[in-house]
């Protein structure tokens, strides 16, 4: 059975590429967080942070920002990214977070949950360290996208950089969150830009010693029109079903199987 383990990530982050040569999420995570909450003075935890570029951005915005990853190679890069921001870096296990209950107002991860065949333990830990009024953000690959088809082929061929990963629909992700006692409250979807075909071409040429730009602009007006159309579709109800990634915000909710409150506990008069 194929798995994704620390060895895959240590190898990925020691390939010798500069951080600026690796695609990030183009401000997707920090932009969505800004719509959900004001991070100034808030305790924010990024789980599986890798280069911690989002953590650095939150720290610069005034958050008490913490980045956790289990790959020393990734954290070595994150130290350079976060230098001077005040962010805290921690080497640790996402399934056994080294933090006390209710420590954070925001817990988030992008491109992490899909690498675990049994991710419920990770979400249970997210809930445990989340404050009563806090939010969890989970951002993962969306099922119905060409990216998923290409990924499946590479996994089957043993050529996927992360060894193994899965994908989610909005419904399957929200169901998983509820099973860990988290209550979904908002979802979004995002399209891939630049396109998947360009990214594949860029990777092939990179390995051949040819470096293409991360975000090419061939015809300015066409590029801007595509961006406007993409943003408009992302903002519709269909956005979470069409994008290559889906993100869901959730707050603390009841754990499945928790005893329902008795009448006297719910504000009604006891008999």
LINDASUL-V212345 format. One record per residue. N is the residue number from 1. PSI is psi as a letter, one per 20 degrees, with the letter a starting at -180 (none if undefined). Layout:
# LINDASUL-V212345
n/psi
N/PSI
N/PSI
This chain:
# LINDASUL-V212345
n/psi
1/p
2/q
3/r
4/o
5/r
6/h
7/h
8/g
9/h
10/g
11/g
12/g
13/i
14/k
15/i
16/j
17/q
18/q
19/h
20/i
21/i
22/p
23/p
24/a
25/j
26/k
27/j
28/g
29/g
30/h
31/g
32/h
33/g
34/h
35/h
36/h
37/q
38/o
39/i
40/p
41/j
42/q
43/o
44/p
45/p
46/p
47/p
48/l
49/h
50/d
51/i
52/k
53/h
54/h
55/g
56/g
57/g
58/h
59/g
60/h
61/i
62/j
63/q
64/n
65/p
66/p
67/p
68/p
69/q
70/j
71/o
72/h
73/g
74/g
75/h
76/g
77/g
78/h
79/h
80/g
81/h
82/i
83/p
84/i
85/i
86/j
87/q
88/p
89/p
90/p
91/o
92/r
93/p
94/h
95/i
96/m
97/p
98/l
99/q
100/r
101/q
102/k
103/h
104/q
105/h
106/p
107/p
108/q
109/q
110/p
111/k
112/g
113/h
114/i
115/j
116/p
117/h
118/n
119/i
120/h
121/h
122/g
123/h
124/g
125/h
126/g
127/g
128/g
129/j
130/p
131/r
132/h
133/j
134/r
135/q
136/p
137/p
138/p
139/p
140/r
141/q
142/q
143/g
144/m
145/q
146/h
147/g
148/g
149/g
150/g
151/g
152/h
153/g
154/h
155/g
156/h
157/i
158/k
159/j
160/p
161/h
162/j
163/g
164/q
165/r
166/a
167/r
168/q
169/r
170/g
171/g
172/h
173/g
174/h
175/g
176/g
177/g
178/h
179/h
180/j
181/k
182/p
183/o
184/p
185/i
186/q
187/q
188/r
189/q
190/p
191/r
192/p
193/p
194/r
195/r
196/g
197/h
198/g
199/h
200/g
201/g
202/g
203/g
204/g
205/h
206/g
207/h
208/j
209/j
210/p
211/o
212/q
213/q
214/g
215/n
216/q
217/o
218/g
219/o
220/g
221/h
222/g
223/g
224/h
225/g
226/h
227/g
228/g
229/g
230/g
231/h
232/g
233/h
234/h
235/i
236/r
237/h
238/i
239/g
240/i
241/i
242/h
243/r
244/i
245/q
246/q
247/q
248/p
249/q
250/q
251/a
252/p
253/r
254/q
255/q
256/p
257/i
258/q
259/p
260/q
261/p
262/q
263/g
264/h
265/i
266/j
267/i
268/q
269/p
270/q
271/none
